[in-house]
Amino acid sequence: MKKIFVGVFVAVMVFLTIQSCTVKLNGASTQGLTTINIGYFENDAPYVLPTLSQDFTEALKARIRSTTSLDIVRTEQADAVMTGSITGYSIAPASIQAVNSNTPPIAGASALTITVEVKYVNNVEKHYSYQQSFSESKNFTGDIASQQNTLVPALITQITEDIFNKAFANW
């Protein structure tokens, strides 16, 4: 009889311990939030890539949708609001290469940089709100037209990850 009592007691304690623990595998916390409004990120960069605004906005929504249980809504009364714009899309030399002494140097590699300004307002816990610029670059060789279809999605993924971590993982 004593063994049964001890077994039941241990089982109940294990059950209660498991029920009181929460594990965040991705490090994200949306505690207190149920809804988020994600505004359309206009492309205000001097150089405009036609699909960048749509691609970025949808990637950010997909990142939040796939990793949290937040409902994305279209009202300013949401528990959290994320707005902003794409402020930079630029290509600059990343390394210089001298061909010979009689000609000017040329770019051996170039860097594509995308910059996004984000305003995140957490209406439940105001101290998690922020306004910040996020920027990522990737180096490439050759012309941008042949590599844009792989560079831009990679940069969008990096920037959305940074924005997500700042908003929900406090990184």
ChimeraX commands (.cxc) that place a marker at each C-alpha (Angstrom):
marker #1 position 0.00,0.00,0.00 radius 0.5
marker #1 position 2.85,2.35,0.86 radius 0.5
marker #1 position 4.50,1.73,-2.57 radius 0.5
marker #1 position 1.27,2.63,-4.37 radius 0.5
marker #1 position 0.94,5.84,-2.36 radius 0.5
marker #1 position 4.55,6.83,-3.11 radius 0.5
marker #1 position 4.07,6.00,-6.82 radius 0.5
marker #1 position 0.90,8.09,-7.05 radius 0.5
marker #1 position 2.55,10.94,-5.14 radius 0.5
marker #1 position 5.57,10.95,-7.49 radius 0.5
marker #1 position 3.32,10.82,-10.56 radius 0.5
marker #1 position 1.24,13.76,-9.31 radius 0.5
marker #1 position 4.38,15.81,-8.53 radius 0.5
marker #1 position 5.85,15.11,-11.98 radius 0.5
marker #1 position 2.55,16.07,-13.63 radius 0.5
marker #1 position 2.31,19.33,-11.66 radius 0.5
marker #1 position 5.93,20.18,-12.42 radius 0.5
marker #1 position 5.45,19.63,-16.14 radius 0.5
marker #1 position 2.24,21.67,-16.15 radius 0.5
marker #1 position 3.94,24.66,-14.52 radius 0.5
marker #1 position 6.87,24.78,-16.96 radius 0.5
marker #1 position 6.86,26.65,-20.23 radius 0.5
marker #1 position 9.45,26.13,-22.89 radius 0.5
marker #1 position 10.18,28.63,-25.64 radius 0.5
marker #1 position 12.09,26.75,-28.32 radius 0.5
marker #1 position 12.56,29.83,-30.49 radius 0.5
marker #1 position 13.19,32.24,-27.62 radius 0.5
marker #1 position 10.19,34.34,-28.61 radius 0.5
marker #1 position 7.76,35.72,-26.08 radius 0.5
marker #1 position 4.40,37.16,-27.00 radius 0.5
marker #1 position 3.14,37.12,-23.43 radius 0.5
marker #1 position 0.01,39.21,-23.09 radius 0.5
marker #1 position -0.34,39.74,-26.85 radius 0.5
marker #1 position -3.05,38.17,-28.99 radius 0.5
marker #1 position -3.14,40.50,-32.02 radius 0.5
marker #1 position -0.67,42.48,-34.11 radius 0.5
marker #1 position -1.17,44.98,-36.92 radius 0.5
marker #1 position 1.63,44.95,-39.49 radius 0.5
marker #1 position 1.51,47.97,-41.76 radius 0.5
marker #1 position 2.62,48.02,-45.39 radius 0.5
marker #1 position 6.32,48.92,-45.62 radius 0.5
marker #1 position 6.57,51.54,-48.38 radius 0.5
marker #1 position 9.79,51.73,-50.35 radius 0.5
marker #1 position 11.14,55.23,-49.70 radius 0.5
marker #1 position 14.67,54.37,-50.85 radius 0.5
marker #1 position 16.23,56.50,-53.60 radius 0.5
marker #1 position 16.47,53.37,-55.77 radius 0.5
marker #1 position 13.16,51.51,-55.90 radius 0.5
marker #1 position 12.93,47.81,-56.61 radius 0.5
marker #1 position 9.27,47.38,-57.72 radius 0.5
marker #1 position 8.42,44.29,-55.65 radius 0.5
marker #1 position 10.50,45.00,-52.54 radius 0.5
marker #1 position 7.73,46.58,-50.44 radius 0.5
marker #1 position 5.30,43.74,-51.05 radius 0.5
marker #1 position 7.94,41.03,-50.64 radius 0.5
marker #1 position 9.25,42.50,-47.39 radius 0.5
marker #1 position 5.83,43.09,-45.83 radius 0.5
marker #1 position 4.67,39.56,-46.66 radius 0.5
marker #1 position 7.93,38.02,-45.38 radius 0.5
marker #1 position 7.54,39.83,-42.05 radius 0.5
marker #1 position 3.94,38.67,-41.73 radius 0.5
marker #1 position 4.95,35.10,-42.60 radius 0.5
marker #1 position 7.73,35.14,-39.98 radius 0.5
marker #1 position 5.34,36.26,-37.26 radius 0.5
marker #1 position 2.54,33.95,-38.43 radius 0.5
marker #1 position 4.79,30.86,-38.53 radius 0.5
marker #1 position 6.48,31.39,-35.17 radius 0.5
marker #1 position 3.83,32.91,-32.92 radius 0.5
marker #1 position 0.15,32.45,-32.21 radius 0.5
marker #1 position -0.59,36.14,-32.84 radius 0.5
marker #1 position -3.50,37.03,-35.08 radius 0.5
marker #1 position -2.56,39.57,-37.74 radius 0.5
marker #1 position -5.31,42.19,-37.85 radius 0.5
marker #1 position -5.88,45.47,-39.70 radius 0.5
marker #1 position -6.80,47.69,-36.81 radius 0.5
marker #1 position -4.74,50.21,-34.87 radius 0.5
marker #1 position -6.38,48.81,-31.71 radius 0.5
marker #1 position -4.24,45.67,-31.90 radius 0.5
marker #1 position -2.15,44.61,-28.92 radius 0.5
marker #1 position 0.95,45.47,-30.96 radius 0.5
marker #1 position 1.51,47.58,-34.08 radius 0.5
marker #1 position 4.49,47.34,-36.42 radius 0.5
marker #1 position 4.96,50.00,-39.10 radius 0.5
marker #1 position 7.84,51.41,-41.07 radius 0.5
marker #1 position 9.42,51.86,-44.46 radius 0.5
marker #1 position 12.28,50.69,-46.59 radius 0.5
marker #1 position 14.73,53.58,-46.43 radius 0.5
marker #1 position 17.68,52.17,-48.29 radius 0.5
marker #1 position 18.44,49.94,-51.25 radius 0.5
marker #1 position 21.98,50.51,-52.45 radius 0.5
marker #1 position 24.85,48.90,-54.27 radius 0.5
marker #1 position 28.39,49.97,-53.42 radius 0.5
marker #1 position 31.88,48.63,-54.09 radius 0.5
marker #1 position 32.99,46.15,-51.44 radius 0.5
marker #1 position 36.51,45.61,-52.74 radius 0.5
marker #1 position 38.64,47.40,-55.30 radius 0.5
marker #1 position 40.68,45.57,-57.89 radius 0.5
marker #1 position 43.43,47.15,-59.97 radius 0.5
marker #1 position 43.52,45.79,-63.51 radius 0.5
marker #1 position 46.83,47.38,-64.49 radius 0.5
marker #1 position 48.71,50.57,-63.82 radius 0.5
marker #1 position 47.27,52.45,-66.83 radius 0.5
marker #1 position 43.57,52.02,-66.00 radius 0.5
marker #1 position 41.55,53.07,-62.98 radius 0.5
marker #1 position 40.67,50.34,-60.47 radius 0.5
marker #1 position 37.32,48.56,-60.71 radius 0.5
marker #1 position 35.08,46.94,-58.16 radius 0.5
marker #1 position 36.18,43.37,-57.52 radius 0.5
marker #1 position 33.03,42.77,-55.49 radius 0.5
marker #1 position 30.00,44.86,-54.68 radius 0.5
marker #1 position 27.66,44.93,-51.69 radius 0.5
marker #1 position 23.88,45.11,-51.85 radius 0.5
marker #1 position 22.47,46.77,-48.73 radius 0.5
marker #1 position 18.82,47.01,-47.68 radius 0.5
marker #1 position 17.80,49.26,-44.77 radius 0.5
marker #1 position 14.40,49.24,-43.08 radius 0.5
marker #1 position 13.12,51.69,-40.46 radius 0.5
marker #1 position 10.71,50.01,-38.02 radius 0.5
marker #1 position 8.41,51.38,-35.34 radius 0.5
marker #1 position 7.08,48.69,-33.02 radius 0.5
marker #1 position 4.48,49.66,-30.42 radius 0.5
marker #1 position 3.57,47.09,-27.79 radius 0.5
marker #1 position 0.31,48.37,-26.32 radius 0.5
marker #1 position 0.33,45.76,-23.54 radius 0.5
marker #1 position 3.89,46.22,-22.25 radius 0.5
marker #1 position 5.07,49.65,-23.42 radius 0.5
marker #1 position 8.72,49.09,-22.43 radius 0.5
marker #1 position 9.10,46.57,-25.30 radius 0.5
marker #1 position 8.25,49.26,-27.88 radius 0.5
marker #1 position 11.02,50.56,-30.09 radius 0.5
marker #1 position 11.89,52.56,-33.18 radius 0.5
marker #1 position 15.02,51.36,-34.94 radius 0.5
marker #1 position 16.73,51.05,-38.28 radius 0.5
marker #1 position 17.75,47.56,-39.45 radius 0.5
marker #1 position 20.28,47.06,-42.21 radius 0.5
marker #1 position 21.85,44.01,-43.84 radius 0.5
marker #1 position 24.38,43.63,-46.67 radius 0.5
marker #1 position 25.54,40.84,-48.92 radius 0.5
marker #1 position 28.58,40.89,-51.17 radius 0.5
marker #1 position 28.40,39.70,-54.77 radius 0.5
marker #1 position 30.49,39.70,-57.91 radius 0.5
marker #1 position 29.25,40.44,-61.41 radius 0.5
marker #1 position 26.14,42.40,-62.25 radius 0.5
marker #1 position 23.24,42.79,-59.86 radius 0.5
marker #1 position 20.58,41.76,-62.38 radius 0.5
marker #1 position 21.81,38.17,-62.48 radius 0.5
marker #1 position 21.95,37.84,-58.67 radius 0.5
marker #1 position 19.14,40.03,-57.41 radius 0.5
marker #1 position 16.66,37.13,-57.26 radius 0.5
marker #1 position 18.80,35.34,-54.66 radius 0.5
marker #1 position 20.34,38.30,-52.82 radius 0.5
marker #1 position 17.13,40.19,-52.05 radius 0.5
marker #1 position 15.23,37.25,-50.46 radius 0.5
marker #1 position 18.29,36.41,-48.36 radius 0.5
marker #1 position 18.54,40.00,-47.11 radius 0.5
marker #1 position 14.80,40.15,-46.42 radius 0.5
marker #1 position 15.08,36.95,-44.35 radius 0.5
marker #1 position 17.95,38.38,-42.29 radius 0.5
marker #1 position 16.19,41.70,-41.67 radius 0.5
marker #1 position 12.84,40.11,-40.73 radius 0.5
marker #1 position 14.72,37.83,-38.32 radius 0.5
marker #1 position 16.40,40.84,-36.69 radius 0.5
marker #1 position 13.08,42.71,-36.41 radius 0.5
marker #1 position 11.34,39.64,-34.98 radius 0.5
marker #1 position 14.09,39.05,-32.41 radius 0.5
marker #1 position 14.04,42.69,-31.29 radius 0.5
marker #1 position 10.26,42.67,-30.87 radius 0.5
marker #1 position 9.70,39.23,-29.36 radius 0.5
marker #1 position 13.01,37.86,-28.10 radius 0.5
marker #1 position 14.46,41.14,-26.76 radius 0.5
marker #1 position 17.77,40.70,-28.61 radius 0.5
marker link #1:1,2 radius 0.2
marker link #1:2,3 radius 0.2
marker link #1:3,4 radius 0.2
marker link #1:4,5 radius 0.2
marker link #1:5,6 radius 0.2
marker link #1:6,7 radius 0.2
marker link #1:7,8 radius 0.2
marker link #1:8,9 radius 0.2
marker link #1:9,10 radius 0.2
marker link #1:10,11 radius 0.2
marker link #1:11,12 radius 0.2
marker link #1:12,13 radius 0.2
marker link #1:13,14 radius 0.2
marker link #1:14,15 radius 0.2
marker link #1:15,16 radius 0.2
marker link #1:16,17 radius 0.2
marker link #1:17,18 radius 0.2
marker link #1:18,19 radius 0.2
marker link #1:19,20 radius 0.2
marker link #1:20,21 radius 0.2
marker link #1:21,22 radius 0.2
marker link #1:22,23 radius 0.2
marker link #1:23,24 radius 0.2
marker link #1:24,25 radius 0.2
marker link #1:25,26 radius 0.2
marker link #1:26,27 radius 0.2
marker link #1:27,28 radius 0.2
marker link #1:28,29 radius 0.2
marker link #1:29,30 radius 0.2
marker link #1:30,31 radius 0.2
marker link #1:31,32 radius 0.2
marker link #1:32,33 radius 0.2
marker link #1:33,34 radius 0.2
marker link #1:34,35 radius 0.2
marker link #1:35,36 radius 0.2
marker link #1:36,37 radius 0.2
marker link #1:37,38 radius 0.2
marker link #1:38,39 radius 0.2
marker link #1:39,40 radius 0.2
marker link #1:40,41 radius 0.2
marker link #1:41,42 radius 0.2
marker link #1:42,43 radius 0.2
marker link #1:43,44 radius 0.2
marker link #1:44,45 radius 0.2
marker link #1:45,46 radius 0.2
marker link #1:46,47 radius 0.2
marker link #1:47,48 radius 0.2
marker link #1:48,49 radius 0.2
marker link #1:49,50 radius 0.2
marker link #1:50,51 radius 0.2
marker link #1:51,52 radius 0.2
marker link #1:52,53 radius 0.2
marker link #1:53,54 radius 0.2
marker link #1:54,55 radius 0.2
marker link #1:55,56 radius 0.2
marker link #1:56,57 radius 0.2
marker link #1:57,58 radius 0.2
marker link #1:58,59 radius 0.2
marker link #1:59,60 radius 0.2
marker link #1:60,61 radius 0.2
marker link #1:61,62 radius 0.2
marker link #1:62,63 radius 0.2
marker link #1:63,64 radius 0.2
marker link #1:64,65 radius 0.2
marker link #1:65,66 radius 0.2
marker link #1:66,67 radius 0.2
marker link #1:67,68 radius 0.2
marker link #1:68,69 radius 0.2
marker link #1:69,70 radius 0.2
marker link #1:70,71 radius 0.2
marker link #1:71,72 radius 0.2
marker link #1:72,73 radius 0.2
marker link #1:73,74 radius 0.2
marker link #1:74,75 radius 0.2
marker link #1:75,76 radius 0.2
marker link #1:76,77 radius 0.2
marker link #1:77,78 radius 0.2
marker link #1:78,79 radius 0.2
marker link #1:79,80 radius 0.2
marker link #1:80,81 radius 0.2
marker link #1:81,82 radius 0.2
marker link #1:82,83 radius 0.2
marker link #1:83,84 radius 0.2
marker link #1:84,85 radius 0.2
marker link #1:85,86 radius 0.2
marker link #1:86,87 radius 0.2
marker link #1:87,88 radius 0.2
marker link #1:88,89 radius 0.2
marker link #1:89,90 radius 0.2
marker link #1:90,91 radius 0.2
marker link #1:91,92 radius 0.2
marker link #1:92,93 radius 0.2
marker link #1:93,94 radius 0.2
marker link #1:94,95 radius 0.2
marker link #1:95,96 radius 0.2
marker link #1:96,97 radius 0.2
marker link #1:97,98 radius 0.2
marker link #1:98,99 radius 0.2
marker link #1:99,100 radius 0.2
marker link #1:100,101 radius 0.2
marker link #1:101,102 radius 0.2
marker link #1:102,103 radius 0.2
marker link #1:103,104 radius 0.2
marker link #1:104,105 radius 0.2
marker link #1:105,106 radius 0.2
marker link #1:106,107 radius 0.2
marker link #1:107,108 radius 0.2
marker link #1:108,109 radius 0.2
marker link #1:109,110 radius 0.2
marker link #1:110,111 radius 0.2
marker link #1:111,112 radius 0.2
marker link #1:112,113 radius 0.2
marker link #1:113,114 radius 0.2
marker link #1:114,115 radius 0.2
marker link #1:115,116 radius 0.2
marker link #1:116,117 radius 0.2
marker link #1:117,118 radius 0.2
marker link #1:118,119 radius 0.2
marker link #1:119,120 radius 0.2
marker link #1:120,121 radius 0.2
marker link #1:121,122 radius 0.2
marker link #1:122,123 radius 0.2
marker link #1:123,124 radius 0.2
marker link #1:124,125 radius 0.2
marker link #1:125,126 radius 0.2
marker link #1:126,127 radius 0.2
marker link #1:127,128 radius 0.2
marker link #1:128,129 radius 0.2
marker link #1:129,130 radius 0.2
marker link #1:130,131 radius 0.2
marker link #1:131,132 radius 0.2
marker link #1:132,133 radius 0.2
marker link #1:133,134 radius 0.2
marker link #1:134,135 radius 0.2
marker link #1:135,136 radius 0.2
marker link #1:136,137 radius 0.2
marker link #1:137,138 radius 0.2
marker link #1:138,139 radius 0.2
marker link #1:139,140 radius 0.2
marker link #1:140,141 radius 0.2
marker link #1:141,142 radius 0.2
marker link #1:142,143 radius 0.2
marker link #1:143,144 radius 0.2
marker link #1:144,145 radius 0.2
marker link #1:145,146 radius 0.2
marker link #1:146,147 radius 0.2
marker link #1:147,148 radius 0.2
marker link #1:148,149 radius 0.2
marker link #1:149,150 radius 0.2
marker link #1:150,151 radius 0.2
marker link #1:151,152 radius 0.2
marker link #1:152,153 radius 0.2
marker link #1:153,154 radius 0.2
marker link #1:154,155 radius 0.2
marker link #1:155,156 radius 0.2
marker link #1:156,157 radius 0.2
marker link #1:157,158 radius 0.2
marker link #1:158,159 radius 0.2
marker link #1:159,160 radius 0.2
marker link #1:160,161 radius 0.2
marker link #1:161,162 radius 0.2
marker link #1:162,163 radius 0.2
marker link #1:163,164 radius 0.2
marker link #1:164,165 radius 0.2
marker link #1:165,166 radius 0.2
marker link #1:166,167 radius 0.2
marker link #1:167,168 radius 0.2
marker link #1:168,169 radius 0.2
marker link #1:169,170 radius 0.2
marker link #1:170,171 radius 0.2
view
